[in-house]
Amino acid sequence: MILDEFSQQETDEALMLSYASGNAEAFEQLYQRHKLIVFRFFVRQNFTNSVAEDLTHDTWVKVINARQGYVVTAKFTTYLFTVARRLAIDYQQKKSHLCEVLAEDNEVKPQTIAQSSSDNEQNKQALSVALKQQVALLPFEQREVFLLKQEAGFSIEDIANITQQNKEKVKSRWRYALQKMRKGLSFYVK
């Protein structure tokens, strides 16, 4: 079976079970499907790229090491992001800080929006930096919910399973995160 057919026919859960049975190609397919989104999850948590790479690597090592005991109780991505989340928390606790803050030289000052294309490109870049800053300013719990929903595309129920929190608490964190993001980006959003 070629890799493209494999990817279209098998669910993540079936691939993980196949990998647990010794099929290395199944792991490769899982890795290719999810490596970037896991890395982005860590980057959006405001870790440096090198830390995000290390944590992404550690996430996959944990998946590899746990393959024999893997049981389908939820979606594979829920399992994967539960592992990633725990690693992020462990890393933050070891470093005794909740998040790394963007360097001051990246701070964006609001500018008057101009009509030229170069100004438009600068505005897009300024918005991108401002968005990253606003995400970094969210409290950890709100940032985590925001990123799992926006970046990884999880539902509120999935996030509740990943974070092992009450669904209503997750909804509340999502709502507060959105309010803070809207307020922080109000200059850029009409």
C-alpha positions in Angstrom: 0.0 0.0 0.0 1.5 3.4 -0.9 1.7 6.2 1.6 -1.0 8.4 0.0 -3.5 5.5 0.0 -2.5 4.7 3.5 -3.2 8.3 4.7 -6.6 8.5 3.0 -7.9 5.2 4.3 -6.7 5.0 7.9 -7.8 7.1 10.9 -5.3 8.4 13.3 -6.5 5.9 15.9 -6.1 2.9 13.5 -2.6 4.1 12.5 -1.6 4.3 16.2 -2.9 0.8 16.8 -1.1 -0.4 13.7 2.1 1.3 15.0 1.6 -0.4 18.4 1.6 -3.7 16.5 4.9 -2.9 14.8 4.1 -1.0 11.7 6.7 1.8 11.5 5.0 3.2 8.4 1.9 3.9 10.4 3.9 6.0 12.8 5.5 7.9 10.0 2.1 8.8 8.7 0.9 10.0 12.1 4.0 12.1 12.5 3.7 13.7 9.1 0.0 14.5 9.8 0.6 16.2 13.1 4.2 17.3 13.5 3.6 20.9 12.4 0.5 21.5 14.5 2.3 20.2 17.6 5.3 22.4 17.0 3.0 25.4 16.4 1.2 24.6 19.7 4.5 25.1 21.5 5.6 28.1 19.6 2.2 29.8 20.3 2.7 29.0 24.0 5.5 31.5 23.6 8.4 29.1 23.7 11.4 29.8 21.6 11.7 27.8 18.4 14.5 25.7 19.9 12.4 24.9 23.0 9.4 24.2 20.9 11.4 21.8 18.8 12.7 20.0 21.9 9.2 19.8 23.4 7.8 18.6 20.0 10.5 15.9 19.9 9.7 14.9 23.5 6.0 14.7 22.7 6.7 12.2 19.9 9.2 10.2 22.1 6.4 9.8 24.7 4.0 8.6 22.0 6.6 6.1 20.8 7.4 4.9 24.3 3.6 4.5 25.1 2.7 2.8 21.9 2.3 -0.7 23.5 -0.2 0.6 26.1 -2.2 2.8 23.7 -5.9 2.2 23.9 -8.5 4.1 21.9 -10.5 6.0 24.4 -10.7 9.3 22.5 -9.4 10.8 19.3 -5.7 10.3 18.8 -5.2 14.1 18.6 -6.8 14.4 22.0 -4.2 12.0 23.3 -1.4 13.7 21.5 -2.2 17.2 22.8 -2.7 15.8 26.3 0.9 14.6 26.1 2.0 18.0 24.6 0.2 20.0 27.2 1.7 18.0 30.1 5.2 18.6 28.7 4.5 22.3 28.3 3.4 22.5 32.0 6.3 20.5 33.2 8.7 22.7 31.2 7.2 25.8 32.6 7.3 24.5 36.2 11.0 23.5 35.8 11.9 27.0 34.6 9.7 28.5 37.4 7.9 30.9 35.1 4.6 30.8 33.3 5.8 32.0 29.9 8.6 33.7 28.1 7.7 37.3 26.9 8.5 38.6 23.5 11.6 40.8 23.4 10.9 44.5 23.9 12.4 45.4 20.5 9.5 43.5 18.9 7.0 45.8 20.6 4.6 47.2 18.1 3.3 50.8 18.4 -0.1 51.5 16.7 0.4 53.3 13.4 -2.0 55.2 11.1 -3.3 52.8 8.5 -2.2 54.0 5.0 -3.4 53.1 1.6 -0.2 52.1 -0.2 0.7 48.4 -0.6 3.9 48.7 1.4 2.0 50.3 4.2 -0.6 47.5 3.9 2.2 44.9 4.2 3.6 46.7 7.2 0.2 46.7 8.8 -0.1 43.0 8.3 3.2 42.4 9.9 2.3 44.8 12.8 -0.9 42.9 13.3 0.9 39.6 13.3 3.3 40.8 16.0 0.5 42.3 18.0 -1.5 39.1 17.8 1.5 37.1 19.1 1.9 39.6 21.9 -1.7 39.5 22.9 -1.6 35.7 22.9 1.5 35.9 25.1 -0.3 38.2 27.5 -3.1 35.8 28.1 -3.0 33.9 31.4 -1.7 30.4 30.8 -5.1 28.7 31.2 -6.8 31.1 28.7 -3.9 30.9 26.3 -4.0 27.2 26.3 -7.7 27.0 25.5 -7.3 29.8 22.9 -4.5 27.9 21.1 -6.1 24.5 21.3 -9.3 26.0 19.7 -7.7 28.4 17.2 -4.5 26.6 16.2 -5.4 23.0 16.6 -9.1 23.3 15.8 -10.4 21.3 18.8 -13.9 21.7 20.1 -14.7 22.9 23.6 -15.5 19.3 24.6 -12.2 18.0 23.2 -10.3 20.7 25.1 -12.1 19.8 28.2 -10.9 16.2 27.7 -7.3 17.3 27.0 -7.1 19.6 29.9 -9.2 17.4 32.2 -11.4 20.4 33.1 -15.1 20.9 33.3 -16.6 21.9 29.9 -18.1 25.0 31.4 -14.7 26.1 32.8 -13.2 25.7 29.3 -16.1 27.7 27.8 -15.5 30.5 30.3 -11.7 30.5 29.6 -12.4 30.6 25.9 -14.9 33.6 26.3 -12.4 35.5 28.5 -9.5 34.9 26.1 -11.6 36.2 23.2 -12.6 39.3 25.2 -9.0 40.0 26.0 -7.8 39.4 22.5 -10.5 41.7 21.0 -9.7 44.4 23.5 -5.9 44.1 22.9 -6.4 44.1 19.1 -9.1 46.8 19.0 -6.8 49.2 17.1 -6.5 46.6 14.3 -10.0 45.4 14.2 -12.8 47.6 13.0 
